[in-house]
């Protein structure tokens, strides 16, 4: 796994690009998109964040988001989304 440096700045807006495993188009069906939004709502309840803008494509998505806690740790949010 790459050793990325991440800077967590409270109240900052971050741009996220997340790709599905092996670029399989999991997000290409309506059923899977519904599951994606349900998962997102559950994660928001645990790790509050604002989703300011998004683009969802069959094998990846882009977000503009802001984490609500003082840590600014967006990695926790993405980790939770991917696990669920």
VOVOMAR-633932 format. One line per 4 residues: their letters; for each residue x, z, y of N, C-alpha, C, O, CB. Coordinates in nm, 2 decimals. Glycine has a CB too. Example, Ala and Ser with C-alpha at 12.3 -4.5 7.8 and 13.67 -1.06 7.14 Angstrom:
BEGIN
as> 1.32/0.78/-0.57/1.23/0.78/-0.45/1.32/0.78/-0.33/1.42/0.85/-0.33/1.13/0.90/-0.45 | 1.28/0.71/-0.22/1.37/0.71/-0.11/1.29/0.79/0.00/1.34/0.80/0.11/1.41/0.57/-0.06
// end
This chain:
BEGIN
xxxx> 0.08/0.00/-0.12/0.00/0.00/0.00/0.09/0.00/0.12/0.19/0.07/0.13/-0.10/0.12/0.00 | 0.06/-0.08/0.22/0.14/-0.09/0.34/0.14/0.05/0.42/0.04/0.13/0.41/0.08/-0.20/0.44 | 0.24/0.07/0.49/0.25/0.19/0.57/0.22/0.16/0.72/0.31/0.14/0.80/0.40/0.25/0.56 | 0.09/0.15/0.75/0.04/0.12/0.88/0.05/0.25/0.97/0.02/0.36/0.92/-0.10/0.07/0.88
xxxx> 0.08/0.23/1.09/0.07/0.33/1.19/-0.06/0.32/1.26/-0.10/0.22/1.31/0.18/0.33/1.29 | -0.14/0.43/1.26/-0.27/0.43/1.32/-0.27/0.54/1.43/-0.21/0.65/1.41/-0.38/0.46/1.22 | -0.32/0.50/1.54/-0.33/0.59/1.65/-0.48/0.63/1.67/-0.56/0.54/1.70/-0.27/0.53/1.78 | -0.51/0.75/1.66/-0.65/0.80/1.68/-0.66/0.86/1.82/-0.61/0.97/1.85/-0.68/0.91/1.57
xxxx> -0.74/0.79/1.90/-0.76/0.83/2.04/-0.90/0.87/2.05/-0.99/0.79/2.03/-0.72/0.72/2.14 | -0.93/1.00/2.09/-1.07/1.04/2.10/-1.15/0.95/2.20/-1.10/0.91/2.30/-1.08/1.18/2.15 | -1.27/0.92/2.16/-1.37/0.84/2.24/-1.32/0.69/2.27/-1.37/0.63/2.36/-1.39/0.90/2.37 | -1.23/0.64/2.19/-1.18/0.51/2.21/-1.27/0.41/2.12/-1.33/0.46/2.02/-1.03/0.49/2.17
xxxx> -1.28/0.29/2.16/-1.35/0.19/2.09/-1.24/0.11/2.00/-1.14/0.07/2.06/-1.43/0.09/2.18 | -1.27/0.10/1.88/-1.18/0.03/1.79/-1.24/-0.10/1.73/-1.36/-0.10/1.70/-1.12/0.12/1.68 | -1.16/-0.20/1.70/-1.21/-0.32/1.64/-1.16/-0.31/1.49/-1.04/-0.29/1.46/-1.15/-0.45/1.71 | -1.25/-0.33/1.40/-1.23/-0.31/1.26/-1.26/-0.45/1.19/-1.36/-0.51/1.22/-1.31/-0.20/1.19
xxxx> -1.17/-0.49/1.10/-1.20/-0.60/1.01/-1.18/-0.55/0.87/-1.07/-0.49/0.84/-1.11/-0.73/1.04 | -1.28/-0.56/0.79/-1.28/-0.51/0.65/-1.31/-0.62/0.55/-1.42/-0.69/0.58/-1.37/-0.38/0.63 | -1.23/-0.64/0.45/-1.25/-0.75/0.35/-1.30/-0.69/0.22/-1.25/-0.58/0.18/-1.12/-0.83/0.34 | -1.39/-0.76/0.15/-1.43/-0.71/0.02/-1.31/-0.73/-0.08/-1.22/-0.81/-0.06/-1.55/-0.79/-0.03
xxxx> -1.32/-0.66/-0.19/-1.22/-0.67/-0.29/-1.21/-0.81/-0.35/-1.31/-0.86/-0.39/-1.24/-0.56/-0.40 | -1.09/-0.86/-0.35/-1.07/-1.00/-0.40/-1.15/-1.10/-0.33/-1.17/-1.21/-0.38/-1.10/-1.00/-0.55 | -1.19/-1.07/-0.21/-1.28/-1.16/-0.13/-1.40/-1.21/-0.20/-1.45/-1.32/-0.17/-1.19/-1.28/-0.08 | -1.45/-1.13/-0.29/-1.58/-1.16/-0.36/-1.69/-1.15/-0.26/-1.70/-1.05/-0.19/-1.60/-1.07/-0.49
xxxx> -1.78/-1.25/-0.25/-1.89/-1.25/-0.15/-2.00/-1.15/-0.17/-2.12/-1.19/-0.19/-1.94/-1.39/-0.13 | -1.97/-1.02/-0.19/-2.07/-0.92/-0.21/-2.18/-0.91/-0.10/-2.29/-0.87/-0.13/-2.00/-0.78/-0.23 | -2.14/-0.94/0.02/-2.23/-0.93/0.13/-2.31/-1.05/0.15/-2.37/-1.07/0.26/-2.15/-0.89/0.26 | -2.32/-1.14/0.05/-2.39/-1.27/0.07/-2.53/-1.26/0.03/-2.60/-1.37/0.04/-2.32/-1.37/-0.01
xxxx> -2.58/-1.15/-0.03/-2.72/-1.15/-0.07/-2.80/-1.04/0.02/-2.74/-0.95/0.06/-2.73/-1.11/-0.22 | -2.93/-1.07/0.03/-3.01/-0.98/0.11/-3.01/-0.84/0.05/-3.01/-0.74/0.12/-3.15/-1.03/0.12 | -3.02/-0.83/-0.08/-3.02/-0.70/-0.15/-2.89/-0.62/-0.12/-2.90/-0.50/-0.10/-3.03/-0.72/-0.30 | -2.78/-0.68/-0.13/-2.65/-0.61/-0.10/-2.64/-0.58/0.05/-2.58/-0.47/0.08/-2.54/-0.70/-0.14
xxxx> -2.70/-0.66/0.14/-2.69/-0.62/0.28/-2.78/-0.50/0.31/-2.74/-0.41/0.38/-2.75/-0.74/0.37 | -2.89/-0.49/0.24/-2.98/-0.37/0.25/-2.90/-0.25/0.20/-2.91/-0.14/0.27/-3.11/-0.38/0.17 | -2.83/-0.26/0.09/-2.75/-0.15/0.04/-2.64/-0.11/0.14/-2.61/0.01/0.16/-2.69/-0.19/-0.10 | -2.58/-0.21/0.20/-2.47/-0.19/0.30/-2.53/-0.11/0.42/-2.46/-0.01/0.46/-2.42/-0.32/0.35
xxxx> -2.65/-0.14/0.47/-2.70/-0.06/0.58/-2.75/0.08/0.54/-2.73/0.17/0.62/-2.82/-0.14/0.64 | -2.80/0.09/0.42/-2.83/0.23/0.37/-2.70/0.31/0.36/-2.70/0.43/0.40/-2.90/0.22/0.23 | -2.60/0.26/0.31/-2.47/0.33/0.30/-2.42/0.36/0.44/-2.37/0.48/0.46/-2.37/0.24/0.22 | -2.43/0.27/0.53/-2.38/0.30/0.67/-2.46/0.41/0.73/-2.40/0.50/0.79/-2.40/0.17/0.75
xxxx> -2.59/0.42/0.71/-2.67/0.53/0.77/-2.63/0.66/0.70/-2.62/0.76/0.77/-2.82/0.50/0.75 | -2.61/0.66/0.57/-2.57/0.79/0.51/-2.43/0.84/0.56/-2.41/0.95/0.58/-2.56/0.77/0.35 | -2.34/0.74/0.57/-2.21/0.78/0.62/-2.21/0.83/0.77/-2.14/0.92/0.81/-2.11/0.66/0.61 | -2.30/0.77/0.85/-2.32/0.81/0.99/-2.37/0.95/1.00/-2.33/1.03/1.09/-2.41/0.72/1.06
xxxx> -2.45/1.00/0.90/-2.50/1.13/0.90/-2.38/1.23/0.87/-2.39/1.35/0.92/-2.61/1.15/0.79 | -2.29/1.19/0.79/-2.17/1.28/0.75/-2.06/1.27/0.86/-2.01/1.37/0.90/-2.12/1.24/0.61 | -2.03/1.15/0.90/-1.92/1.12/0.99/-1.98/1.05/1.11/-1.97/0.92/1.11/-1.80/1.04/0.93 | -2.03/1.11/1.21/-2.10/1.04/1.32/-2.01/0.94/1.39/-1.90/0.97/1.43/-2.15/1.15/1.42
xxxx> -2.07/0.82/1.41/-2.00/0.72/1.49/-2.10/0.63/1.54/-2.22/0.62/1.50/-1.90/0.64/1.40 | -2.06/0.55/1.65/-2.15/0.45/1.71/-2.10/0.31/1.67/-1.98/0.28/1.68/-2.15/0.46/1.86 | -2.19/0.23/1.62/-2.16/0.09/1.59/-2.20/0.01/1.71/-2.32/0.00/1.73/-2.22/0.04/1.45 | -2.11/-0.04/1.78/-2.14/-0.10/1.91/-2.17/-0.25/1.89/-2.25/-0.31/1.96/-2.02/-0.09/2.01
xxxx> -2.10/-0.32/1.80/-2.12/-0.46/1.77/-2.07/-0.48/1.63/-1.99/-0.41/1.58/-2.05/-0.55/1.87 | -2.13/-0.59/1.57/-2.09/-0.62/1.43/-2.11/-0.77/1.40/-2.19/-0.83/1.46/-2.16/-0.53/1.33 | -2.04/-0.81/1.30/-2.06/-0.95/1.24/-2.04/-0.92/1.09/-1.93/-0.87/1.05/-1.96/-1.06/1.30 | -2.14/-0.96/1.01/-2.13/-0.95/0.87/-2.13/-1.08/0.80/-2.22/-1.16/0.82/-2.25/-0.86/0.81
xxxx> -2.02/-1.11/0.73/-2.00/-1.24/0.66/-2.00/-1.21/0.51/-1.99/-1.09/0.47/-1.87/-1.31/0.70 | -2.02/-1.31/0.42/-2.03/-1.28/0.28/-1.91/-1.20/0.22/-1.93/-1.12/0.13/-2.04/-1.40/0.20 | -1.79/-1.22/0.27/-1.67/-1.15/0.21/-1.60/-1.05/0.30/-1.50/-1.00/0.27/-1.58/-1.25/0.15 | -1.65/-1.03/0.42/-1.59/-0.94/0.52/-1.68/-0.91/0.63/-1.78/-0.97/0.65/-1.45/-0.99/0.57
xxxx> -1.64/-0.81/0.71/-1.72/-0.78/0.83/-1.63/-0.73/0.94/-1.52/-0.69/0.92/-1.83/-0.67/0.80 | -1.68/-0.75/1.06/-1.61/-0.70/1.18/-1.69/-0.60/1.25/-1.82/-0.62/1.26/-1.57/-0.82/1.28 | -1.63/-0.50/1.31/-1.70/-0.39/1.38/-1.63/-0.36/1.51/-1.51/-0.37/1.52/-1.72/-0.27/1.30 | -1.71/-0.32/1.61/-1.66/-0.25/1.72/-1.73/-0.11/1.71/-1.85/-0.10/1.71/-1.69/-0.32/1.87
xxxx> -1.65/-0.01/1.70/-1.71/0.12/1.67/-1.63/0.23/1.75/-1.52/0.22/1.80/-1.70/0.16/1.53 | -1.70/0.34/1.77/-1.65/0.46/1.84/-1.68/0.58/1.75/-1.80/0.60/1.72/-1.70/0.48/1.99 | -1.59/0.66/1.71/-1.61/0.78/1.64/-1.65/0.89/1.74/-1.59/0.91/1.84/-1.48/0.83/1.55 | -1.75/0.97/1.70/-1.80/1.07/1.79/-1.72/1.20/1.80/-1.73/1.28/1.90/-1.94/1.10/1.76
xxxx> -1.64/1.24/1.69/-1.57/1.36/1.70/-1.44/1.35/1.78/-1.40/1.24/1.82/-1.54/1.41/1.56 | -1.38/1.46/1.81/-1.27/1.47/1.89/-1.14/1.41/1.83/-1.04/1.38/1.90/-1.24/1.61/1.93 | -1.14/1.39/1.70/-1.02/1.34/1.63/-1.01/1.19/1.65/-0.89/1.14/1.65/-1.03/1.37/1.48 | -1.12/1.12/1.67/-1.11/0.97/1.68/-1.07/0.90/1.55/-1.03/0.79/1.55/-1.01/0.94/1.79
xxxx> -1.08/0.98/1.44/-1.03/0.92/1.31/-1.13/0.83/1.25/-1.23/0.87/1.18/-1.01/1.04/1.22 | -1.11/0.70/1.28/-1.20/0.60/1.22/-1.17/0.57/1.07/-1.25/0.51/1.00/-1.18/0.47/1.30 | -1.05/0.60/1.03/-1.02/0.58/0.89/-1.11/0.66/0.79/-1.14/0.61/0.68/-0.87/0.62/0.86 | -1.15/0.78/0.83/-1.24/0.86/0.75/-1.37/0.79/0.73/-1.42/0.79/0.62/-1.26/1.00/0.82
xxxx> -1.42/0.73/0.84/-1.55/0.66/0.83/-1.53/0.54/0.74/-1.62/0.52/0.65/-1.59/0.61/0.97 | -1.43/0.46/0.75/-1.41/0.34/0.67/-1.39/0.38/0.52/-1.44/0.31/0.43/-1.30/0.26/0.72 | -1.31/0.49/0.50/-1.29/0.53/0.36/-1.42/0.57/0.30/-1.45/0.54/0.18/-1.19/0.65/0.36 | -1.51/0.64/0.37/-1.64/0.68/0.32/-1.73/0.56/0.29/-1.80/0.56/0.19/-1.71/0.78/0.41
xxxx> -1.73/0.46/0.38/-1.81/0.34/0.36/-1.76/0.27/0.23/-1.84/0.23/0.15/-1.79/0.24/0.48 | -1.63/0.25/0.21/-1.58/0.18/0.10/-1.61/0.26/-0.03/-1.63/0.19/-0.14/-1.43/0.16/0.11 | -1.60/0.39/-0.03/-1.62/0.47/-0.15/-1.76/0.46/-0.20/-1.79/0.46/-0.32/-1.58/0.61/-0.13 | -1.85/0.45/-0.10/-2.00/0.45/-0.14/-2.05/0.31/-0.15/-2.17/0.29/-0.18/-2.08/0.52/-0.03
// end
